[in-house]
C-alpha cells in the first residue's frame, strides 16, 4: 500500500518557448517554428497520462503574427489539466493595433497573477510590462524602457538588449506584497517569469539585481522558473533555485518539456527530451 508520505504534494507540467509560426525554419539559430505544433501535442500527450495539478507555458507561445494564436491555442484544447500562460516578448510580435489584445487572446484577465495550491503560492509575472515592444506606442512604459535600456548600455551590461524587459514599479511592489502575504499564510513560493535573472546571461530581465535581492531575502521562496534563454540555465543562491527551461522551438526533432514534483524536502524536475532532470532541495 502506498502511504501519503510516498506521494508528492503536487505535480505540474512546464513548457517553455514553443514560439510557433507558420514560417520557414531559421537554420542558423536551429529554430523550427512550425514544428512546435507537433512537439506541443507530444508534450500534452505525456501530461495527459500523468496526475498533474496544472500545466504552465513560460511565454513565447508564438513567434510572430497575431493569427499564429489561431493555430497553436487549439492544441492546448486537448489538455486534460488546468492550463496557465504567462507572456513573452515574441507574443507581442504583432501589429500595433493588436498589442492590447494579446493577454485576453490567451485567456488572461491580468498579465500577472497568483494562485495557491496545497500551501504553495505560484506567482506569475508579466516581464514585458516595461519594454520597447509590449506597451502601445506612446505609452509611458515605453519611455521608461528606453531610459532603462540606455542606462544598461552605458554600463556595459550583458543584458542590454531590446528583446529583454522588466516589470513596472507597481508590479514589483505587488510581488513584494504577494511574498509577504505568502509568508504570513505559511506558504512556500515559486515565482515564474519569461525572463531569467540568474546565472548572469544576456537574456536576463533588466531588473535582475533587485529581483535576486528580493527573492533570496525570503526563505519561503523556493524557486524562480523562466524561459527566454532557449539554451537553458541553472543556479542557486542562498537556497533559492533559478531554473531556466530550454526552448521547445529549437531543433527540428528533439523536444523539451518537464514535469515538476514538489515534496516536503525537495523538488524533482523530470526532464523530457533536451531538458535535464534535477533534484532541488528545499530550504527549511
N, C-alpha and C positions, 0 to 999 in steps of 0.2 A: 504494500500500500504506500502511495506517495503522500508524505506529510506536507503540511503547509510550508515548512522551512525548506523543502526541496524545490519550491517553485519561486520564480522571480516575482517581485512586487508588481511589475508591469513590463510590457514589451511593446516596442513600436518600430515601424519601418522608416527608413530615411532614403530619400533620393536627392541628388544634387545636380543641378545644371543639365537638364535634358536638352535645353536650348534648341528646340525643334524649329525647323523652317523647311519649306519645300524648295530647297536650293541645292546646288551642287556642293560637294564637299570642299573644304579648304584643305588641300593636301599638305601645305606647308605646316599648318597647325594641327593636322590629323583630326580635324573636326568633321563629323559626318552627320549633318543636321537632320536629314530626312530619316536616317536610321534610328533616331531616338524613339519613334513610334513603336517599332518592334522591340527595342530594348525596354521601354517602359512597360509594354504588355508582358514581357517576360518577368520583369520585377513584380508586377501586380499578381501574376500567377503564383509566384513564390509567396508573396504576402498573404494571398487568399488561402494558402494552405497552412497558415500559422495563426495562433491565437494572439492577436495584436490589439492594443487599445486604440491605435491610430497610425496613420502614415503621414509624414510631412515631406514636402518638397522645398528645398532650401534656396529657391529662386532660380531665375533664368529658365522659366518654363518654356519660353520661346526665344529664338534668336533675333527675330525682327518681324515686323508687319502684324498689325492687329488681327488680320484674318488667320494667322497661324494658330491662334487660340481655338478657332473653329475645328481644327484638325486634331489637336492634342488633348483638349479637355474631355472630349468623349471617351478617350482611352481610360480615363480615371473612372468613368461610369461603371466599369466592371469591378471596381474595388469594393470588397465586402466590409471594409473597416472605415471608421471616420477619417475624413481626409482634410488635411490642413495645408495651406500655402503660406509662404512669405515671398516677397518680390525681390528681384534682382535687377541689375542695370539693363540687361537686354530686354526685359519685359517692357521697358519704356522706349524701345527702338521702334516707335510707331509714329504716325502722323501727329502733329501738334494738337489737332482737334480731338484726338482720342486719348491723350495723356490722362485726362481726368477720369476716363472710363476703365483704366487698367485694373484697379483694385476690385471694382464691382464685377468686372468680367470674370474674375476667378472666385467670386463669392465672398469677398472680404468687405465687411461693414466698415472696418477700420484697418489701415495697413499695418498697425501694430496693436497687439492684444496679448492677453494671457489666459490660461486655463489651468485648473488644478485637478489632478488625478492621484488618488492614493497618497495624499500628503506630499505630492511633488507638484511644484508650480513650474509651468513651462511659459517662458516669457519670449514672445515673438516680436522682433524689432523690425522697423522699417529703416533699413540702412541707406535708402535712396533719398531721404527727405531733403537733405541739403546736398544738392548736386547740380550739375550743369545740364542735366537731361530730363529728370523726372518732373520737377515743377513746371507749370505752364510758363511760356515766355513772359517776362515782365514780373514774375513772382519774386518777392524779396529773397526767398531762399536761393534763387539763382545768383543774386548779388553776393550773398553770404558765401556761397560755394566758390565763386570766382576769387573772393578775397582769401579764403582759406587755402585754395589751390596755389595762389601766388605766394602765400607765406611758406607753404611746404616746398615749393620750387626754390625759393630764395634760401631756404635752409638745407637744400640738397637732399630732401627726404626721399627714400626709395619708393614710397607710395604716392608721390606727387604726380598722379595721373588723372585725366578727366574721366576715366572709366571707373574711378572709385568715388566715394561719397561718405556721408556720415549722418547720424540722426541730429535733429534740431536740439536746442537747449531745452525746449519744452518736453520733448520726448525723453531726453536724458534725465530730466527731473522726474518724469513719470516712471522710468526704470528704477531710479533710486527709491521712489515710494513703493514700488512693487517689491523690491528686495526687502525693505523694512517691514512691509505687511506680511511677507512670507516668513520672515524671521519671527515676528510676533505670533504667527499661527503655528510655528513649529514645523514649517515646510522646508524641504530641500528644493533647490532651484537648478534648472537648466535654461540657459539663455540661448536663443537661436537668432542668427542674423545671416544675411547673404555674405557679408564681408568679414573676412578673418581679421584678427588683431594680433595673434601671436602663433608661432615664432615670427619675427620680422620678415616681411615679404612685400614685394611690390604691389600686391593685390589688397593690402590691408586698408581698413577703414581709416579715414582721415583723422579720427579722434582715438586712435588705437591706445595711446598712452593713458588717457583718462578712463577709458573703458577697462583696461587691465587693472588700474589702480582701484577702481570701484569694485570690480568683481572679486579680486583677491583679498579685499578687506573684509569680505563676508564669508565666514566659514561654512555657511549653509549653501553656498553656490558651488555646485559640483562640477559644472562643465559649461563651455561655450561652444556651440556647434555652428559651423559655417560651410559655405560653398565658395564659388567665385574663382578661387585658385584651383584649376582643374587637375593639377598635379597632386593636390592634397598636401597636408602638413599636420604636424602634431607637436605639442609641447605642454609642459605642466609648470605652473608657478604656484607655490605655496598650497599645493593640493588641489588647485583648480585646473581642470583639463581643458585644453584648447584644441579641438579636433576639427580639421578642415577636410571634409569629404571630397573624394575625387569626382570629376565631372563625367556624367553619363554620355555626353555628346562626343567625347574623344574616342578615337579608334573606330575602325569600320566594324569589327566583330566582337570585341571584348566589352562586356557590360560592367557596370559598377553600381552597387547599392548596398544597403546594410540593414540589419535588424539589431536594435539595441535592447538589451535586457538589463533591468535595474534590480539589484539585490540589496540587502541591508548594508553590505560592506563593500560592494563593487558594482561597476557597470561592465557588462560583457558586450563588446561590439563584434557581431558576427558579420564579417565582410563577404560579399559575393563578387566574383569576377576580380577586378583590379583592386577593390577595396580591401585593406588589411583588416584582419581580426585582431582585437586588442582586449586586454583586461585593465580597467581603470579603477584603481582603489578609491574609496570614498573617505573623505575627512570625517572624523568622529566629532 
